């Protein structure tokens, strides 16, 4: 299918491959292996000299359709799906880094990403330097002769800081390093990092791509030389593959992705404006607000500000943490869960959950205070969400 179509069309149609039965909906191929016509074909398939299905760990028609559709949405040559978003980051690191290499990473990435770089990759001789996501000059100063990867997440989790992808991409290119951008908050509907100079796009498909909190999944998109060939080879050997069933669910999610992202982003903006005026709220973090430090950049770089916001409550007699927990525990509608990207609104206290495993010093540097609450806005009525928060804020 031509990629000249609009995003909404690509989300519904791209990558579709019909079997001999000419099914209208994408087929779900629940099989671990595939049968060959003869021994010669088996040999050529295993050797890679003939294209075709071999084993679902690295070739499956349903997974292949998901990869093609997401690649079309991101404007990428290639996409490889993985078992989760963290598996996508791990695969990227294992393929493109080796002992003695150096990574420059935003200090405002997901907590598990920091754990991966600090506690796992460090054991294999890969060192990571953390810098501000909003100060390109810090990325420049952190560059070494052995720097091979820049990694950032924009907007960041949970403070929604927006990084200048084009500026950081220029620094990475000059340093001979790859730039990988975690696009989980925006998805290709709101932001296309490859068009801004990134080399790789990382997805936790568990979030907005699924959209209903049902399955785990991840993906890496980019040039075929960086993604399709080397990361497929890694999956073939190491095995963090996406299941066909999960791929089929994610294909269904992509069909409504643009509608959901636009609606949830619009609701998040209204909720952020309401919170900013609330007397119990000290500060709201949301790129759609003019008070956000990177508001102008977000308007240039994104089609909307996204569906995630965070806010800091004013501390009461028992402190900021107690005040934040009171707001969370007073909700009756929002789901207290760390997941995001769902049509059901979720609420969480980052300092003791998603970022609870990193040191207090690192949380302080990242700006994650005890009074901070993150809300991922779903598709419920805005008035009901406001009433749910008002119960604890008042």
DATA-V373891 format. One line per field, one symbol per residue. ss: DSSP state (H for helix, E for strand, L for the rest). phi: phi as a letter, one per 30 degrees, with the letter a starting at -180 (. if undefined). psi: psi as a letter, one per 20 degrees, with the letter a starting at -180 (. if undefined). Layout:
ss=???
phi=???
psi=???
This chain:
ss=LLLLLLHHHHHHHLLLLLLLLLLLLLLLLLLLELLLLLHHHHHHHHHLLLLLLLELLLLLHHHHHHHHHHHHHHLLLEEEEELLHHHHHHHHHHHHLLLLLEEEEELLLLHHHHHHHHHHHHHHLLEEEEELLLLHHHHHHHLLLLEEEEEEELLLLLLLLLLLHHHHHHHHHHHLLEEEEELLLLHHHHLLHHHHLLLEEEEELLLLLLLLLLLLLEEEEELLLLLHHHHHHHHHHHLLLLLHHHHHHHHHHHHLHHHHHHHHHHHHHHHHHHHHLLLLEEEEELLLLLLLLLHHHHHHHLLLLLLEEEEEELLELLEHHHHHHHHHHHLLLLEELLLLLLLLLEEELHHHLLLLLLLHHHHHHHLLLLLEEEEELLLLLHHHHHHHHHHHHL
phi=.dddddeddddccdidbcdddhdddedccdbdbbccdadddedddddidbdldbadebbaddddddddddddddicdbbbdbdadddddddedddcbbejdbccbddbceedddddddccdddciccbccbddcbedddddddbdcdbbcbbbbddccdhdccddddddddddddicdcccdcddciddcabeddcjdcbccbcdeddddibicbcaaabbldedcceddddddddcdiddddeddddddeddddcedddddddddddddddddddcdddcdaccaddddddecedddddcbdadjccbbbcdddcecjddddddddddddbcdddaddbjddcdcbacedcbdcddddeddddddicddcdbcbcdccddedddddddeeddc
psi=ppjirrghghhhhqipoqaiilqgqpqonnqhrqpqhrhghgghghijipqrpfpihipphghhggggghgghikqhqppqrhrghhgggggghhiqrpirpppqqjkrqghgghgggighhijkpqppprpijnhhhgghiprhjpipppropqrojikqpqnggghhhggghikqqoppokhhhrihhpnhhijiqhqpqpnihdhggijkgrqqrqpqbqhhhfgghhghghhghjmqpqhghhgghghhhhjggggggghgghhghhghghhiphiphqpopiiqhiphkggghhhhqhrirjprqqpqppahjrhghgghgggiiqigqpnqiqrjqippqqqnhhjehjhirqhghhghijnrhjppppopbjrphhhgghghhghh.
